[in-house]
Amino acid sequence: VAAAELFEAIAGEASRRIREFDSQNMANTVWAFACIGWEQSQLFRALASAIAEDNGDLNETGKSQLYAVALYFQTAWPDQDFPLSGRLESLRSAYTKCERRQSQLQDDVSSLLAEMGWKHNSEHETVEGFSLDLADPESKRAMEVDGPSHYLQDASTGDYIENGATRFKSRLLRSFGWKVAHVAFFDWDDASESDRRQLLVKKLACIGVDDAQGGDREAAAPESAGAVLPPTPEEEKPPLPDSTPLPSSETVATTL
């Protein structure tokens, strides 16, 4: 069965049998549909409304899932009200708690990036509540350091595949204007110092940082067309453009 047909069938069945679910079941279901980028708001509204009416117990994972769903709903249907808007403070609190997991791998990547000249903050919390492993808030560029929990492994080939939660977070971050690269544990653990540096150079290039000093590709691009002349030794690199001020957390909450 094709994935689209499978989810169509599940969505139809879930809508018909919604009263048979408890709040946690509904949170799991609506989060799964948000992870795949489901494009029909009716299911989200129906499940979220049922959760609001049920007022049943949700664990911290369920609350965290619903906050991510609320963010997705905001970006997908900005002209519609999310049925659980009255609980956003509680949902966000659970989400931010679940997000913070600093590891030795993250510390090692951060140390080498700092040595290479990329200035960043560790465990930066965005205005929406995302926790970013390593981030430059002004330019909205980030590096996520992903351990085994971020992947599924193909039993036949041994290949690693990003899981749904990791892809969902990346998609949400992009929708809020972030450029994000991922450093995977399997690319890092057995690599030499030289290979690790080359890996990070590539990852920085993915988010528009071209040189070891954290230069910005967009800022360095000439405004006029034509050949690019090399700078003379006396010339300084142009400054980074001013970033657009981020909205307050109250603004985000009220727009969900």
Beta strands, then each sheet from edge to edge (+ up, - down):
strand 1: 121-125
strand 2: 131-136
strand 3: 141-146
strand 4: 151-153
strand 5: 160-162
strand 6: 179-184
sheet 1: 1+ 2- 3+ 6+
sheet 2: 4+ 5-
end
